[in-house]
Every structure is written in structure tokens, then in C-alpha cells.
Amino acid sequence: ELPLPEEDYYEGYRQLENGVGMLRSLEADFMTALEDEELPDSPIPFTIATGTAAAPHLQMLLERAQARFPGLQGQVIAVENDFFGHTIDVAGLLTGQDIAAQLKGRVEGRVLIPLHMLRHGENVFLDDYTVERLSEELGVPVEVVGIDGGDLADAMVETSY
């Protein structure tokens, strides 16, 4: 619950593949991309599903986007990891079944999930749930968002499925 170190601390993000600096890098890219975004007339509401560790930070990014675009309708839901245990709090180890169980009836519009929730190069969670199955169970589209903060900014202001 400490503030993130400044960008210089991460020395060019040399360990980003290990998750070191991931949130700071996401924030920097997001804020840069947000300046270039334009809010369309009718953005689609969204829910960002993430692990409990990143949820407060993503909530802050959402609030910054909503300050720039007051018509933006979104929410962040922290998903508890029932599959591996609640001490596992990162999005990359969440399962489709945990997301389905905890988001059912709580979303409208669409659900945004980070790419690193899925097996590398696949559309499948660690528990063999597919993105399509999750979408069917939630009754809304599920969109996979790339790892760059610009990808997140683009997904927030999307106007079509």
C-alpha cells in the first residue's frame, strides 16, 4: 500500500518481464495515451477485471480517465483468487471460473481483461476456461487488452464491440 517508486527507480524497466515496474510502466503509457484520446459520443460501459493487488492502481487510472472524460462509464472489480488462494493477488494467476463467479450479475457493456491473464499465445485461462466461455457466462463481451497502457486507454473509449 505504499506509493509506486518513480520511473527512474526501475532503471529502464530491465525486469519488466518479471513484473518489476509493470504498474509504473502501465501508468506512464496510459497517461501519455490518454492525452491523445478523444471521447466518442457514446462509449460503451465497461468493467475492468483484475487481481486484488492491481485493483487500486487501475481504479486510480480509471478516475483520471473519467476526470478527462466525464461521460466515461466504467468500474474496476478486484477478483479474489479462490482457485489458488487469496494470498495470490496478481491478475496473471486468475482463472476464468473465479472471474465468472465474481462478476456474474455485476457488469454491463463489456469486460476488459489484461492479456497476461491468458496462457501465452492462447485465448485460454489457467483453468482451461476460454474467453468465449467467460463471455457466454457473463452475458457480455469480454475483451482482451494488450499489456501497454495505450491499449488500456484505447479500450476504455471504444464505441463498438
Protein Blocks (a to p, Z undefined) as FASTA:
>chain_A
ZZcddfklnnoolmlmnopoklmmmmmmmmmmmmmpccdfbdcdddddddfklmmmmmmm
mmmmmmmmmmbccdddddddfknopklccfklccfklmmmmmgopaghiacddfklpceh
iacdfkopafklmmmmnopacddddfbfklmmmmmmpcbZZ
